[in-house]
Amino acid sequence: MYAQMVNTDANRVRDISEMSEEERAFQERIDRGEKIEPTDWMPEGYRKTLIRQIGQHAHSEIVGQLPEGNWITRAPTLERKVILLAKVQDEAGHGLYLYCAAETLGVSRDELIELLHAGKMKYSSIFNYPTLTWADIGAVGWLVDGAAIMNQVPLQRTSFGPYSRAMVRICKEESFHQRQGFDIMMKMAGGTPEQHRMAQDALNRFWYPSLMMFGPSDKESVHSAQSMSWKIKINTNDELRQKFVDQTVPQAEYLGLTVPDDQLKWNQEKNGYDFSEPDWSEFFEVLKGNGPCNKERLDARIKAWEDGAWVRDGLMAHADKSTVARTAAE
Ligand code: BYC
């Protein structure tokens, strides 16, 4: 279905012989492993792809606060509440680093947010699923942050300097997030039969949406080839999905939980697990805005933006006053 939307010609990676001198020099810098900085010359497609990917990534961080923020007031202990609060605040920070990285490419944060609110820019599909129980907060940390790290560690080596540097700090924090999620899962899975059941139920509901985080299968991925040749992406979607499954299945076994996949089987030859693909029609429905929480998430972001207007107005008024006072003093 989606393959029909893939314009293979437009997405074909051009051979070096088809490039202008400037483009060739740029590609050679990338191939040598040099970082591209905001003031360097870059092809328009490179700039646009980065704005799309970094912008979507930033949006994912701030929309990702919502399903977890939902549980701050209901965390089971003071300690858990403080940890969750810190994690949710970290996500806001990640959003800020990423919006700043995108701004170096000539787009403003306001423009990106406007596009998000108008439904013209995506955020990660995973955040359109609800967090129904406390065990879901464990599953989000363990699986969602686990998938995020798998995707983001290689992005520390991405070719665009500001993005790669933002990734270094984000990955450090994500690793704490993943561990706090696994810690919740250990408590729940090793707790009462009811807590164990909740942990299993959370795994059942978050497993396939987590696999979807890596994007469509390689044969349906529109951007991978060009993004990988520009080193905006380092691995394909399927490579990272496989690594995630290989890393996570033993963790589920350690927890005494069952991955909800009858086809899951160790494959000695490929030195990895065989596993079932997610339901891709569900993935594309979520991308189209028809997931369980798409409307709720976007409404919450828009409301937060509107409710915060007075803060932005106040800051702008203060900045204007300071400029007037400074100019008068000079
Ligand atoms: N959800 O050609 P493809 C976090 C879109 S934050 C929605 O493979 P690409 C966290 C894709 O955009 C995690 N859309 O694309 C935060 C494209 O559509 P457009 C966020 C998806 O870009 C808070 C189309 O499908 N991480 O972990 O080469 C709390 C075709 O796909 C998704 C990042 O953003 C999806 N899952 O590869 C806790 C990492 N997948 O744009 C945790 C940076 C695909 O043409 N991003 N699409 O309309 C990437 O690495 C890449 O953009 C992706 C997709 C691997 C996600």
Residues whose N, C-alpha, C, O or C-beta is under 5 A from the ligand:
A	BS01	BYC	Q53 Q56 H57 S60 E61 G64 Q65 E91 K122 Y123 S124 S125 V144 D145 A148 M212 M213 F214 G215 P216 S221 V222 H223 S224 S227
